[in-house]
Amino acid sequence: MPHKKFICAVIGLSDNPERYAYKAAERLLLHGYPVIGYGLRPCTVMGISVITNKHAVTGIDTVTLYVGPARQDAWLPLILDLAPRRVIFNPGTENHIIEQKLIDSGIEVIEACTLVMLATGEF
């Protein structure tokens, strides 16, 4: 019996198919992971209603981050409220100050590319 896939939150999700957050959500869905999307604009992406009010949803295992360091302070309270097992900082989102705050809160931090992790089976 296949194991149940855990819920992933994509922070920075938009309806632009050229954006890596969009590609990550698409690939997560293809791999069978339920996806919750957070972003700045209300939109629907592959059936996912993007949440703009930064209210936490329960049951999130993994956050994959697609928001640059300059905007991450605004997202930190949400990430802490989500209380994920881990947060993936995708290329260009690395932020050692935010990463340390997450580590101090008991959250695993990974600097990696979600797309590569999925492609190589390391997700």
C-alpha positions as CSV (number, residue, x, y, z in Angstrom):
1,M,0.0,0.0,0.0
2,P,1.5,3.4,-1.0
3,H,2.3,5.8,1.9
4,K,0.1,8.9,2.2
5,K,1.7,12.0,0.8
6,F,2.1,14.9,3.1
7,I,0.7,18.4,2.6
8,C,3.0,21.0,1.1
9,A,2.6,24.8,1.2
10,V,4.0,26.8,-1.7
11,I,4.7,30.4,-0.5
12,G,4.9,32.8,-3.4
13,L,2.5,31.0,-5.7
14,S,1.2,32.9,-8.7
15,D,-0.8,32.0,-11.8
16,N,2.2,32.7,-14.1
17,P,3.3,29.4,-15.5
18,E,6.8,30.9,-16.1
19,R,7.4,31.3,-12.4
20,Y,9.2,28.5,-10.5
21,A,6.6,28.5,-7.7
22,Y,4.0,27.6,-10.4
23,K,6.2,24.9,-11.7
24,A,6.9,23.5,-8.3
25,A,3.1,23.4,-7.4
26,E,2.5,21.6,-10.7
27,R,5.3,19.1,-10.1
28,L,4.2,18.5,-6.5
29,L,0.6,17.8,-7.7
30,L,2.0,15.4,-10.4
31,H,3.8,13.5,-7.7
32,G,0.6,13.2,-5.6
33,Y,1.3,15.8,-2.9
34,P,-1.6,18.0,-1.8
35,V,-0.7,21.6,-2.2
36,I,-1.8,24.7,-0.3
37,G,-0.8,28.0,-2.1
38,Y,0.0,31.4,-0.5
39,G,0.6,34.5,-2.5
40,L,0.1,38.2,-2.9
41,R,-2.8,38.1,-5.5
42,P,-6.0,36.1,-5.3
43,C,-6.0,33.6,-8.1
44,T,-6.6,29.9,-8.8
45,V,-3.7,27.8,-9.9
46,M,-4.4,24.2,-11.1
47,G,-7.5,24.1,-8.8
48,I,-5.6,25.7,-5.9
49,S,-7.2,28.8,-4.5
50,V,-4.2,31.0,-3.5
51,I,-4.5,32.3,0.1
52,T,-3.6,35.9,0.4
53,N,-4.5,36.7,4.0
54,K,-1.6,34.7,5.5
55,H,-3.9,32.7,7.8
56,A,-2.4,29.4,8.7
57,V,-3.8,26.1,7.5
58,T,-3.2,23.1,9.8
59,G,-1.4,19.9,8.7
60,I,1.4,21.4,6.6
61,D,4.5,19.2,6.6
62,T,6.7,21.1,4.2
63,V,6.9,24.7,3.1
64,T,8.7,25.4,-0.1
65,L,9.6,29.1,-0.3
66,Y,9.6,31.3,-3.5
67,V,9.7,34.7,-1.9
68,G,13.0,36.7,-2.0
69,P,14.8,37.6,1.2
70,A,13.6,41.2,1.2
71,R,10.0,40.1,1.6
72,Q,10.4,37.2,3.9
73,D,10.0,39.1,7.2
74,A,6.3,39.6,6.3
75,W,5.9,35.8,5.7
76,L,7.8,34.6,8.8
77,P,4.8,34.8,11.2
78,L,2.8,32.6,8.8
79,I,5.6,30.1,8.4
80,L,5.9,29.8,12.2
81,D,2.1,29.5,12.6
82,L,2.1,26.7,10.0
83,A,4.6,24.9,12.2
84,P,6.0,22.7,9.3
85,R,8.5,19.9,9.8
86,R,10.7,21.6,7.3
87,V,11.1,24.7,5.0
88,I,12.9,24.5,1.7
89,F,14.6,27.7,0.6
90,N,14.8,27.5,-3.1
91,P,17.6,29.1,-5.1
92,G,17.5,32.9,-4.6
93,T,15.5,32.7,-1.4
94,E,18.4,31.9,1.0
95,N,18.2,34.1,4.1
96,H,20.4,33.0,7.0
97,I,18.6,35.3,9.5
98,I,15.2,33.8,8.8
99,E,16.7,30.3,8.5
100,Q,18.2,30.6,12.0
101,K,14.9,31.8,13.4
102,L,13.2,28.7,11.9
103,I,16.0,26.4,13.3
104,D,15.6,28.0,16.7
105,S,11.9,27.1,16.5
106,G,12.7,23.5,15.8
107,I,12.0,23.6,12.1
108,E,14.4,21.8,9.7
109,V,15.8,24.2,7.0
110,I,16.9,23.0,3.6
111,E,18.6,25.1,1.0
112,A,17.7,23.2,-2.2
113,C,15.6,23.3,-5.3
114,T,12.2,21.6,-4.9
115,L,12.1,20.8,-8.6
116,V,15.4,19.0,-8.4
117,M,14.5,17.2,-5.1
118,L,11.3,15.9,-6.8
119,A,13.2,14.8,-9.9
120,T,15.8,12.9,-8.0
121,G,13.5,11.3,-5.4
122,E,15.0,13.3,-2.5
123,F,11.8,15.2,-1.7
